[in-house]
Amino acid sequence: QVQFVESGGGLVQPGGSLRLSCAASGIDVGFYTMGWYRQAPGKQRDLVAQITSIGSTRYADFVKGRFTISRDNAKNTVYLQMDGLKPEDTAVYYCNKLISPSSWGQGTQVTVSS
């Protein structure tokens, strides 16, 4: 059974940083294109960043230059480094496969506020 456990969220002031982690079980994240998604209250879930099996990355325009996705195959974990956080980044953040997503984890709440 595929499971994702997201962690690392919290309350941070505008301009601050957070590093999110997504620990996977039941799959090898190194074999898949993995994505970080976010969902704000009342809004749809959006793709934020993705990393392919060969390490190529792509970002949504609204986070480009501020967020960095990475992966540690030995730990079977995907990361999202978030710098220069803005109030509009407030959301629950999830990770999943980009193609044929598995069941969603509980996500991790990120709140950017002064």
C-alpha positions as CSV (number, residue, x, y, z in Angstrom):
1,Q,0.0,0.0,0.0
2,V,1.4,3.4,-1.0
3,Q,1.5,6.0,1.7
4,F,2.9,9.5,1.9
5,V,3.5,11.3,5.1
6,E,4.1,15.0,4.8
7,S,5.7,17.1,7.6
8,G,7.6,20.3,8.2
9,G,4.8,22.8,8.0
10,G,4.1,25.5,10.5
11,L,3.5,29.2,11.1
12,V,6.1,31.5,9.6
13,Q,6.4,35.3,9.0
14,P,6.4,36.7,5.5
15,G,9.8,36.3,4.0
16,G,10.6,33.3,6.1
17,S,11.5,29.8,5.1
18,L,10.3,26.2,5.7
19,R,11.5,22.8,4.5
20,L,8.8,20.3,3.9
21,S,9.4,16.5,3.8
22,C,7.4,13.8,2.2
23,A,8.3,10.3,3.4
24,A,7.0,7.6,1.1
25,S,6.3,3.9,1.6
26,G,5.1,1.3,-0.8
27,I,6.8,2.9,-3.8
28,D,10.3,3.9,-4.7
29,V,10.1,7.7,-5.3
30,G,13.2,7.5,-7.4
31,F,11.3,5.7,-10.2
32,Y,8.5,8.3,-10.5
33,T,7.9,11.9,-11.3
34,M,6.9,13.3,-7.9
35,G,5.0,16.5,-7.2
36,W,4.3,18.8,-4.4
37,Y,0.8,20.2,-4.4
38,R,-1.1,22.7,-2.3
39,Q,-4.7,23.5,-1.5
40,A,-5.9,26.7,0.1
41,P,-9.3,26.8,1.8
42,G,-12.1,26.9,-0.8
43,K,-9.7,26.5,-3.7
44,Q,-8.6,23.6,-5.9
45,R,-5.4,21.6,-5.4
46,D,-2.6,23.1,-7.5
47,L,0.7,21.6,-8.6
48,V,3.5,23.6,-7.1
49,A,6.7,21.7,-8.2
50,Q,7.7,18.4,-9.7
51,I,10.8,16.3,-10.0
52,T,11.4,13.5,-12.5
53,S,13.2,10.2,-12.1
54,I,16.3,11.8,-13.6
55,G,16.1,14.8,-11.4
56,S,14.7,17.4,-13.8
57,T,12.5,19.9,-12.0
58,R,9.7,22.2,-13.0
59,Y,7.9,24.9,-10.9
60,A,4.6,26.8,-11.0
61,D,5.1,30.4,-12.0
62,F,3.8,31.6,-8.6
63,V,6.7,29.8,-6.7
64,K,9.5,30.0,-9.3
65,G,12.7,31.3,-7.9
66,R,11.5,30.8,-4.3
67,F,10.9,27.1,-3.9
68,T,13.2,24.2,-4.6
69,I,12.1,20.5,-4.9
70,S,14.6,17.7,-4.2
71,R,14.7,14.0,-3.5
72,D,16.8,11.6,-1.4
73,N,16.4,8.2,-2.9
74,A,18.2,6.5,0.0
75,K,15.6,7.9,2.4
76,N,12.7,7.5,-0.1
77,T,11.8,11.1,0.7
78,V,10.9,14.2,-1.4
79,Y,11.6,17.7,0.0
80,L,10.3,21.2,-0.7
81,Q,12.5,24.0,0.4
82,M,10.4,27.2,0.6
83,D,12.1,30.6,0.8
84,G,10.7,34.1,0.6
85,L,7.3,32.9,1.8
86,K,4.3,35.1,1.2
87,P,0.8,35.1,2.8
88,E,-0.6,33.7,-0.4
89,D,1.5,30.6,0.1
90,T,-0.7,29.6,3.0
91,A,-2.2,26.2,2.3
92,V,-2.1,22.5,3.1
93,Y,0.8,21.0,1.2
94,Y,0.7,17.4,-0.2
95,C,3.0,15.2,-2.2
96,N,2.1,12.5,-4.7
97,K,3.0,10.9,-8.0
98,L,2.3,13.1,-10.9
99,I,0.9,10.3,-13.0
100,S,-1.9,8.1,-11.6
101,P,-1.7,9.7,-8.1
102,S,-2.0,7.3,-5.1
103,S,-4.1,8.0,-2.1
104,W,-3.4,11.4,-0.6
105,G,-1.7,11.8,2.7
106,Q,-2.9,14.1,5.5
107,G,-0.7,17.0,4.2
108,T,1.1,19.6,6.2
109,Q,-0.3,23.0,7.0
110,V,1.8,26.0,6.0
111,T,0.6,29.4,7.4
112,V,2.4,32.6,6.4
113,S,1.3,35.5,8.6
114,S,2.7,38.3,10.6
